[in-house]
Amino acid sequence: MTPAQNGILILMISDEIRSRIATADVVRAIDESSGLSALFHGRALREGIADSGITRHANVVGLSLDFGSESIEELDAFVREVKGDSCFQPAELFPEIDIDTESFVSNDVRRR
């Protein structure tokens, strides 16, 4: 089993990948099994481009992670250590869901 298959990515990534993350303008991860993606560094750059409408070249590093493992937390910690901060927002992956509790009440209970 490879480190990525086991969800243990960050502690075992190569020096080349560590160096690429250190110099990246944007660090993004994707879970190939679910198709979900998350931004770990570069949100301010992305928002600045969106606000100004002026594009620029960016050094983007994309990583494949198993979001069901601890890899997300490991990458977040690594990006914080190397870049000084992380813009990862778990709520983007796991948003709050409003549940209509009335829809779970049976018709018999509603009539009482």
C-alpha positions as CSV (number, residue, x, y, z in Angstrom):
1,M,0.0,0.0,0.0
2,T,1.4,3.4,-1.0
3,P,1.4,6.3,1.4
4,A,-1.4,8.1,-0.6
5,Q,-3.5,4.9,-0.5
6,N,-3.1,4.8,3.2
7,G,-4.0,8.4,3.6
8,I,-0.6,9.2,5.0
9,L,0.6,11.8,2.6
10,I,2.3,14.8,4.1
11,L,4.9,13.1,6.3
12,M,6.1,11.1,3.4
13,I,6.0,13.5,0.5
14,S,9.1,14.0,-1.5
15,D,11.5,16.9,-1.1
16,E,10.5,18.0,-4.6
17,I,6.8,18.3,-3.7
18,R,7.7,20.0,-0.4
19,S,9.7,22.5,-2.4
20,R,6.8,23.0,-4.9
21,I,4.4,23.7,-2.1
22,A,6.8,26.2,-0.5
23,T,7.0,28.2,-3.7
24,A,3.4,27.8,-4.8
25,D,1.0,30.7,-5.2
26,V,-1.9,28.2,-4.9
27,V,-2.2,24.9,-3.2
28,R,-5.3,22.8,-4.0
29,A,-6.2,19.2,-3.2
30,I,-8.8,16.9,-4.8
31,D,-10.3,13.7,-3.6
32,E,-10.5,11.7,-6.8
33,S,-13.1,9.2,-5.4
34,S,-15.6,11.9,-4.5
35,G,-14.6,14.7,-6.9
36,L,-14.5,17.2,-4.0
37,S,-11.7,19.7,-4.0
38,A,-10.3,22.1,-1.4
39,L,-8.1,25.2,-1.4
40,F,-5.3,25.3,1.1
41,H,-3.4,28.4,0.0
42,G,-4.1,31.2,-2.5
43,R,-7.6,32.3,-1.6
44,A,-6.5,35.9,-1.4
45,L,-4.9,35.7,-4.8
46,R,-8.0,34.1,-6.3
47,E,-10.3,36.8,-4.8
48,G,-8.0,39.6,-5.9
49,I,-8.1,38.4,-9.4
50,A,-11.9,38.0,-9.3
51,D,-12.3,41.5,-7.8
52,S,-9.9,43.3,-10.2
53,G,-10.7,41.2,-13.3
54,I,-7.0,41.3,-14.0
55,T,-5.5,37.8,-14.6
56,R,-2.0,36.8,-13.7
57,H,0.1,33.7,-13.9
58,A,0.1,31.6,-10.7
59,N,2.3,28.7,-9.6
60,V,-0.4,26.1,-8.8
61,V,0.3,22.8,-7.0
62,G,-2.5,20.2,-7.1
63,L,-2.4,17.2,-4.9
64,S,-4.6,14.0,-4.8
65,L,-5.8,13.2,-1.2
66,D,-8.2,10.8,0.4
67,F,-10.5,13.3,2.2
68,G,-11.8,10.5,4.4
69,S,-8.4,10.1,6.0
70,E,-6.3,12.4,8.1
71,S,-4.5,13.7,5.0
72,I,-6.5,16.9,5.0
73,E,-5.4,17.8,8.5
74,E,-1.8,16.9,7.7
75,L,-1.8,19.0,4.5
76,D,-3.4,21.9,6.4
77,A,-0.7,21.7,9.1
78,F,2.1,21.4,6.5
79,V,0.8,24.4,4.5
80,R,0.6,26.5,7.7
81,E,4.1,25.5,8.6
82,V,5.6,26.2,5.2
83,K,3.5,29.1,4.0
84,G,2.6,30.8,7.3
85,D,-1.1,30.3,7.0
86,S,-3.7,28.1,5.3
87,C,-7.1,29.1,3.9
88,F,-8.6,25.6,4.1
89,Q,-12.2,25.8,5.2
90,P,-13.7,22.5,6.2
91,A,-17.2,23.9,5.8
92,E,-16.6,24.1,2.1
93,L,-16.4,20.3,2.0
94,F,-18.9,19.6,4.7
95,P,-21.5,22.3,4.7
96,E,-24.2,22.6,7.3
97,I,-27.5,21.2,6.2
98,D,-30.8,22.6,7.3
99,I,-33.2,19.7,8.0
100,D,-36.9,20.3,7.9
101,T,-38.0,18.4,11.0
102,E,-41.6,18.7,10.0
103,S,-41.0,16.4,7.1
104,F,-40.0,13.7,9.5
105,V,-43.2,13.8,11.5
106,S,-45.8,11.2,10.5
107,N,-49.3,12.3,9.4
108,D,-50.8,10.7,12.5
109,V,-48.7,12.9,14.8
110,R,-49.6,16.1,12.9
111,R,-53.3,15.4,13.3
112,R,-53.2,15.4,17.1
